[in-house]
Amino acid sequence: MKVVVPLAGIDKNFESRGICKPLIDVEGKPAIQWISESRPYSYKNAIFILLREQQKKYNIDVELKKLFGEDIKIVWSEELTGGAPHSVLLAEEFINNDDELIIDLPDQYLDLDGLMEFIKNNSDSPGICPTFKSSYWNRGYMLIGADGNIKKVSEKDKPPISTDGITGVTYFKYGKDFVWGAKEMIKKDRRCANGAFLISPVYNELIERGDKVLPYPIEFIGNLGSYEGAISFIQYLRPLKWKTN
């Protein structure tokens, strides 16, 4: 299984404070370390898509290797791309194959304990997307049919198309399906409501060709994708402490 972590964007809310978003200190650890510890798969062999500017400012590649080891793979973007799908496609040579693929937008601390077993038990599904109940507008949502399959994915709609939110983690049984779907989406200029190309709507290309894409419900999500979320993260941890104690 390949794990791709796109970090080739710039968040002005962090940059204006001189902070590298994934490296912000949260209760004594970088945000991305908290995030990785909430995953049932390892970042130690992950492919990180990084913006060259972040190397010059923050030595982000050095810091990531300190956290996850020398076996991580770094793919550099020399400039801002057209969105996360473009960034992930920079790693096409590593993912355009029959290997399983997880794309992990590292903004959220997630309760994913049963994900890998769910993937194993649904090995006939080309795509699996974790979901949680939400009413916040500025995120992605999915429509789930009576058969339990995802019928449509949409991002940033006002109002949203449902209350089944998207977590930022997407699974593809074959990496080549993501590559195909992302290129189809870009070729058709299928942008989200905010004008950007985003990862989860790639599933729409698979769904339209007849593939079964499943939701995986989760109970807990803690926001580390905003400055406000990062500085108040200890509050998000309380439900998990109750669950495990």
C-alpha positions in Angstrom: 0.0 0.0 0.0 1.2 3.5 -0.9 0.5 6.4 1.3 0.7 9.9 -0.2 0.7 13.0 2.0 0.3 16.2 0.0 1.8 19.2 1.7 2.5 21.5 -1.3 0.0 24.2 -0.5 0.3 27.4 1.6 -2.1 28.3 4.4 -2.0 32.1 4.8 -3.5 31.8 8.3 -0.3 30.0 9.4 2.1 31.8 7.0 1.1 35.2 8.3 2.3 34.0 11.7 5.6 32.6 10.4 4.5 29.0 11.1 4.8 25.9 9.0 1.3 24.4 9.2 2.2 20.7 9.7 5.0 21.6 12.1 3.1 23.8 14.5 3.7 22.8 18.1 0.5 21.3 19.6 0.8 20.2 23.3 4.5 19.5 22.8 4.4 17.7 19.4 4.2 18.9 15.8 0.6 18.7 14.5 1.6 16.2 11.8 2.9 13.8 14.5 -0.5 13.9 16.3 -2.2 13.3 12.9 0.1 10.3 12.0 -0.5 8.8 15.5 -4.2 8.7 14.8 -3.7 6.7 11.6 -3.8 2.8 11.4 -1.1 2.9 8.7 2.4 4.3 9.0 4.0 7.5 7.6 7.4 5.9 7.7 7.3 4.9 4.0 4.9 7.6 2.9 5.4 9.8 -0.2 5.3 13.5 0.9 4.6 16.1 -1.7 6.3 19.3 -0.6 6.6 22.8 -1.9 10.2 23.9 -2.4 9.5 27.2 -0.8 8.8 25.4 2.5 12.2 23.8 2.4 13.9 27.2 2.2 11.8 28.7 5.0 11.3 25.8 7.4 13.6 22.8 6.3 10.4 20.8 6.2 12.0 17.8 4.6 14.6 17.6 7.4 11.9 17.9 10.1 9.7 15.2 8.5 12.7 12.8 8.3 13.4 13.5 12.0 9.8 12.5 12.8 9.3 9.6 10.3 12.7 8.4 9.4 14.9 8.4 6.3 12.7 6.0 4.3 10.1 8.6 3.5 10.0 9.7 -0.1 10.0 13.4 -0.9 8.6 14.7 -4.2 9.2 18.4 -4.7 6.8 20.9 -6.3 8.7 23.9 -7.5 5.6 26.1 -7.4 2.1 26.1 -6.2 0.0 23.6 -8.2 -3.7 23.8 -9.3 -4.8 21.9 -6.2 -4.2 18.7 -4.3 -4.9 16.4 -7.3 -2.2 18.1 -9.3 0.2 17.8 -6.3 -0.5 14.1 -6.0 0.0 13.5 -9.7 3.5 14.7 -9.3 4.1 11.3 -7.7 2.4 9.5 -10.7 5.5 7.3 -11.4 5.1 5.8 -7.9 1.3 5.4 -7.8 0.1 4.7 -11.4 -0.1 0.9 -10.8 -2.1 -1.8 -9.1 -0.9 -1.0 -5.6 -3.4 0.2 -3.0 -3.3 3.9 -2.4 -4.3 6.1 0.5 -4.2 9.9 0.0 -4.0 11.6 3.3 -4.7 15.3 3.6 -3.1 15.8 7.1 -5.6 18.3 8.6 -7.5 16.1 11.0 -7.0 13.8 13.9 -9.3 10.9 13.1 -10.7 7.8 14.8 -9.8 5.3 12.2 -9.2 2.2 14.3 -11.3 -0.1 12.1 -10.4 1.2 8.7 -7.9 -1.4 7.6 -10.2 -4.2 8.6 -13.1 -2.6 6.7 -10.9 -2.3 3.7 -9.9 -6.0 4.0 -13.6 -7.0 4.3 -14.6 -5.0 1.3 -11.8 -5.9 -1.1 -14.2 -5.7 -4.0 -14.7 -2.0 -3.6 -12.4 0.2 -5.8 -12.8 3.1 -3.3 -13.5 3.7 0.4 -14.0 7.1 2.0 -14.2 7.7 5.7 -17.1 9.9 6.7 -18.6 11.6 9.8 -21.7 13.5 10.6 -21.3 17.3 10.1 -23.2 20.4 9.4 -20.3 22.8 8.8 -20.4 24.3 5.3 -16.8 24.7 4.3 -15.9 21.0 3.7 -16.7 18.1 1.4 -19.8 15.9 1.7 -21.2 12.7 0.1 -24.6 11.4 -0.9 -25.1 7.8 0.3 -27.7 5.7 -1.5 -30.2 3.3 -0.1 -27.8 0.5 -1.1 -25.1 2.0 1.2 -22.9 3.1 -1.7 -21.7 6.6 -2.3 -23.6 8.2 -5.2 -21.9 11.6 -5.4 -19.1 13.6 -3.7 -19.1 17.3 -3.6 -16.9 19.9 -1.9 -17.5 23.4 -0.5 -21.2 23.7 -1.6 -23.4 26.2 0.2 -25.5 24.6 1.5 -23.9 21.1 1.5 -25.5 18.2 -0.3 -25.8 16.1 2.9 -24.7 15.8 6.5 -22.2 13.0 5.7 -18.9 14.9 5.8 -15.5 13.9 4.3 -12.4 13.5 6.4 -9.6 14.1 3.9 -8.5 10.5 3.8 -9.3 8.6 0.6 -8.6 5.0 -0.3 -8.3 3.6 -3.8 -7.9 -0.2 -4.3 -5.6 0.6 -7.3 -3.5 3.7 -7.5 -4.0 3.8 -11.2 -7.7 4.5 -10.6 -6.9 7.7 -8.8 -4.5 8.7 -11.6 -7.1 8.0 -14.3 -9.9 9.7 -12.3 -7.9 12.8 -11.4 -6.9 13.3 -15.1 -10.5 12.8 -16.2 -11.7 15.3 -13.7 -9.1 17.9 -14.6 -9.7 17.3 -18.4 -13.4 17.9 -17.9 -12.7 21.0 -15.7 -14.8 19.6 -12.9 -14.0 22.1 -10.2 -15.5 22.4 -6.7 -17.8 25.2 -5.6 -14.7 27.2 -4.5 -13.2 27.0 -8.0 -10.5 24.5 -7.0 -9.7 20.9 -7.9 -9.9 18.7 -4.8 -9.2 15.0 -4.1 -12.5 13.5 -3.1 -14.5 14.4 -6.2 -12.2 12.1 -8.1 -14.5 9.4 -6.8 -17.3 10.8 -9.0 -15.3 9.6 -12.1 -15.2 6.1 -10.7 -18.8 6.1 -9.7 -19.9 7.3 -13.2 -18.1 4.4 -14.8 -20.0 2.0 -12.5 -17.5 1.4 -9.7 -18.7 0.9 -6.1 -17.4 3.4 -3.6 -18.2 2.8 0.0 -18.4 5.2 3.0 -16.7 4.2 6.2 -18.4 5.9 9.2 -16.2 7.2 12.0 -17.1 8.7 15.4 -14.4 11.4 16.1 -12.7 14.1 14.2 -10.4 16.8 15.7 -9.4 19.8 13.5 -5.7 20.5 13.2 -6.1 22.2 9.8 -6.7 25.7 11.2 -4.7 27.8 13.6 -7.7 28.0 15.9 -8.1 24.3 15.8 -4.4 23.6 16.5 -4.3 25.9 19.6 -7.4 24.4 21.1 -6.6 20.7 20.2 -6.5 19.6 23.9 -10.3 20.1 23.9 -10.7 17.7 21.0 -8.7 15.0 22.8 -11.2 14.7 25.7 -13.7 12.5 23.9 -11.0 10.0 23.0 -9.7 10.0 26.6 -13.2 9.1 27.8 -13.5 6.4 25.2 -10.2 4.7 26.2 -10.3 5.2 30.0 
